[in-house]
Amino acid sequence: MTSPTGGWQGETFAHEAFFYDEDAQAVTRCVPFVLEAFERGEDVTVVASERVRQALAEALGGDVDRIAVLDAPERWWQGVTHPMTWDGCAPTSSPGYLPTAAYLRSVEPEWTARPAAARTVPVISARGAREVATEVARAHGANGRTDDMVIAINELWSPTRCGQPARPS
Amino acid sequence: VAVFKAVEIPTGLGPGDHICWGFDGDRAFADAATAFLREGVERGDLLMYVRPKPFADLASDLDGLHGRDRLIATGQLVLQSLDQLYAVDEVHHEPQAEPFRAKAEDAVGRGYAGLRAASDLTQIALDAARWSELRAFELRADAVIGQTPVTGMCGYDETRVHPDRLGALSAVHRLRHRRGAPGTFAVNVVGQVVSVSGEVDLSCVDDLAAVLVAVEDLTDGPVMVDLHRLEFVDVGGVRVLARFVADLGGAGRTVQFRGSRRNAQQLLRFFDLDGRHAT
């Protein structure tokens, strides 16, 4: 039997477009997709019309409560990233539109104060950053993923050096 | 065992040691070489001092070497201008490291403990036309010194040689005395096996690329890249390895990897190079 997500194994990005003529078709496509996500322990977001949401709720029974977000497009898609919208007759300016940079800032988690016990280590090279990451991973445990943590820190550091001379000339 | 070692003073060295000696100005190398050769006298080595200077100036550099004139007269100290020693081979169009092996074996045959050579190679490093040959020469010399009773000091004036070149030159020496940072990785070649060790990241990928160009010239046929002392490599470093594979592949040559750690294995996979990993 073909998986509801085809050959996708959750390791790379997948973005499927599904076209339907009747609400029942949407339900037939979405229910196995949602159930598979439940089996994998993944969070599910469903943004759909009221009719489709009702049909889905009937098909899923009590499991519908496991859906993390079940909402209407007009509430979920606030139009903040689209400068124009459709007023039913013609394109019109979207009142809630935010320029991309402002939108990204608005959805970033708020900065919180650094914990008092946090250690601050100035580093001036990628190697120094890796040494600190290795030390922290070993001291506090990294679930066997010290290598991953070190390369992540290294990759965070490296772009900050782009465009700057590697060495004094 | 460290893949390379930063060295502060020009003594405490012995056969098999190949040091990149960065210095600041003409006199600084003469002083370092004097101390280096003095230790060679104590060890009973045949001594060579090589710079782009006439004989009298070479001798003058070593005024501080006790018994200098006697050493010259007995043949224990040989002074040579750079061009005499590093003459370009007419067949290979590259300076050859093999004469060092022959000189060392000859020295041992004559009762010396080994050969100790201090050479100021700044002039070659400054010459764009000889930059490629210098890298290949240093890789060859490193292999020869590792197998024969030679103690080698390669001097580079850090006030004149560009830091990019010094980075690549450091990488082909096991011992380094640098006014700047000594580098984070090393490359050495034995036969068709190229060992890359230490740490390679964005700050030194150009140095690795420069050394691998010399490896392409230095080797023939298939190449094995041994990564088992490569403690860290980032995406930029593996991209350089991927380019090396592609360049050799373009010439009908194959590259395999062995001994890579988990970090390197993951990145080799991103570049579809994991299939080239020898089991």
Contacts between the chains, C-beta under 8 A, distances in Angstrom:
chain1	res1	chain2	res2	distance
A	125	B	203	6.8
A	126	B	201	4.7
A	126	B	202	6.5
A	126	B	203	6.1
A	126	B	234	7.6
A	127	B	184	6.0
A	127	B	199	6.1
A	127	B	201	6.9
A	127	B	203	7.7
A	130	B	199	7.6
A	130	B	201	7.9
A	130	B	232	6.3
A	147	B	261	7.7
A	147	B	262	5.1
A	147	B	263	4.6
A	147	B	266	7.6
A	150	B	232	7.1
A	150	B	263	7.3
A	151	B	232	8.0
A	151	B	234	6.7
A	151	B	263	6.1
A	151	B	266	7.8
A	151	B	267	7.9
A	154	B	201	6.2
A	154	B	232	7.5
A	154	B	234	5.3
A	155	B	234	6.9
A	155	B	235	7.0
A	158	B	201	7.0
A	158	B	202	4.6
A	158	B	234	6.6
A	158	B	236	7.2
A	161	B	202	6.3
A	161	B	203	7.3
A	162	B	202	8.0
A	166	B	202	7.5
A	166	B	203	5.1
A	166	B	204	7.7
A	166	B	206	7.3
A	167	B	163	4.3
A	167	B	164	7.3
A	167	B	167	7.2
A	167	B	180	7.3
A	167	B	203	7.9
A	168	B	163	6.9
A	169	B	162	7.4
A	169	B	163	6.7
